[in-house]
Amino acid sequence: MRKFGVLCLVAAVLLMGCSYPRTGDEESMKTYESYIDAVISNQGIESTMIPFDYDFHVYKMEDDTYEYEIAIFDPSVAMYNITAIAVNPKLDSNTNVHPCLGILGADAQESFHMVPYQSNPQKGFYRGFVLEGISTESQFTLQVMVCWKDSALLKEQRVFFNVHFALEADDTAVGEKETRVRSEE
């Protein structure tokens, strides 16, 4: 009888633990959804001043999917507490996860910073970062939003830019396709 009581107690604790709301996860999801809404509301309008460089690489895979990377690097201003997301506006956000940084999962608990000519990953200062995803379409556009705070952590700024990919009709090669954009200084 004593074992049954202990077993019931353990089961009750497990059930309560599983049903207890995770406020951190819920907050991350709300932030993620608000970022998607902000990108969609922006309607693909690109910012005129983008204070960093970015590369867009697409790799055609053997299974006819397209793996892409958006590398963001070489900032011309100090950027603290960076968050970013790349949204394909043609995809349903309820069934697809968009690549992001500093918003979901363990990333939401970390700080990402980029400061010109400085790097110290142990303290959250990076030379750059990459947003990665997979597309099943041979032609797609990604709308990217990058947000950060100034060095005083008071003023938040955000920029938007788009990257496009279209497989040429006669291009059957598996491999890398690249677009590189330099910031204007």
Protein Blocks (a to p, Z undefined) as FASTA:
>chain_A
ZZmmmmmmmmmmmmmmmmpccfklmmmmmmmmmmmmmmmmnnopacfbdcbdcddddddd
fkopacdddddehifbdcehiacddddfkbcfklpccddehkggjllmpccdddehiacf
knopafbdcdddddfbfbdcdddddddddfkomaccdddddddddddfklmbgcdddddd
dddZZ
